[in-house]
Amino acid sequence: MPDADDILERKNFYLEVPQTSKAFALKGSNALDWGMKNRLARIFLPDDCRTVMLAVDHGYFQGPTTGLERIDVTICPLIPYADALMITRGALRSTIPPEITKPVVLRSSGGQSILKELSNERIAVDIEDAVRVNASALAVQVYIGGVHEHESIGNLVEIVNAGNRHGIPTMAVTGVGKELARDAKYLGLATRICAELGANFVKTYYCEKGFAAVAAGCPVPLVIAGGKKLPEIDALRMAYRAVSEGAAGVDMGRNIFQCDAPKAMIQAVRAVVHENETPERAYDLYLSLKSAGEGSELCTAKTQLR
């Protein structure tokens, strides 16, 4: 038997040190449950509360998008440089090695293709399956002003409620139809509605005028979409302006995996988001890595995934 008296004598309750409870620094997230905060802290790095998400979920309505014909070949080399991977459950299970430790933001809405009305979505993932694949967040499209606005808002509310029950945060994605302008007035409306209805963070577009007001008016973090493929320097400038004006990072896809040197590009984006590097210096980094042959290697079984 252990000596009970000796155990008591060796205990130290640090009576001179008051117990502290550190505030969770991510915007609008301090009152969340521990599991929610823990998952968000995987996506948004605690040092700066920013993220570089890699979006590869385009196939759920576009099919084999250029650059995503073989996710196992083109995307695996990029995973070590991303803070989080946005992907569908089908692509996750079939192409992504389970050894990765990066958080997964799971595409959870769908139901239409580019051949049909894009806003006509439904919930596409059961919450238990999201738990099963260890998702760190759920992503649902919301079409404010779209033909099926009401239904998409209903999808968001249902995903938020399910995520709350299981401690999984929700990212609302503001879908903008062709007839809607991506200006500050519209983006401010869409992002605020998503946050008010319970989204823990929102993916939206950057606008040249008034984005700072959009970010300030949204009480949860914003991450910007890369959108269509731009020249590399323009994509880096967009990312720089967005984080300088209040965005908490980017969720880029085509502006990374459709580059000639995707691995070099994602490292340049990281320099902008996490190191506050100027677009010009980040572009120089991109060119340097590309010329050194560090930008376009294909995935192999030995690729480092952690």
Phi, psi and omega in degrees: 000142177291156179280105184298322180295320180296321179298317180297319182293332184272353181288146180225113181265005179047057184299336181274357182248110178294142176291135181244157175227102184290134178290144177279120194282342185295133185310126174070015189241002188293333183270004182284164175293162184300318181297319177300312181298318181298317179292320178295325179290342173284326183277314180258115185299130185300332183296324183227000181056037177236165182215149167242099178268143178253112183270119179227030183263010187300331184296344183292342173224347181255352184075209184285078180303146177305126183098343180243018180301322178228091182301324181296333182269317190265335186262326182308319180294342183271341186304318181299338184264354179265151173276334180204156181242121176262119192204162175274160181291329179294314179292323179300310184291326188269339189229341186260124180299137182290352180284349183296148179249004179286145179291148180252127170259110193268120175299121189239006175231157180176195176121005177218165177237176178293350179275350185235184176293117189294332184281356183273073182253167175220171174290130188245359181223130174284142184300325179296326178288327175297319176296320183299323180266009175063042180294141176268343177198160178245137181245129181225136182279138178231125184251082177290124182087357180278171180301321182250042179305311185301315181295320182291325175295320176299321176299317179300312182299318181294319179293318178300314180297317179294319178297321179298322180295332185247006178073027180248121181290161181242134171254120174274136180247117183279107178273130183245118177287168183298331185275356183253140181275137178272061180254174185297325180297312180291313182296323176297319178296310186294314183291322180293319178300315180299317180293318180298329181273002170115000177299137181276335169204161189229135173261128182213185180260156174272142174235144185296322183247125172087011182295326179302322178291323177300312181295318181294326182279353179257119187281003176233166183298145173251137168241142184263145175279146176285327182073205181295158182299128177244163167305144188305317182295325179290321177296320179292322177295319178298315179298318181297313180297319182297311181289329177293334183257012171120354177290151180263015177141197184228156169232084187261145176232279185300327179286358172247300188283349174264004175287161173294330181229079185299321182294322177294321183292317182293329176290325176293320177298318177300321180298321178291311187287315188261340183244005180054033179287146178290155179302323182294317180289324176294324178292322175299321177298316178303311181296321180295313179294322179296314181292334179278000179077022183257018187245347191223021180294147179272162182286141173230173181295340182263006181302133178287124186248003184248000000 
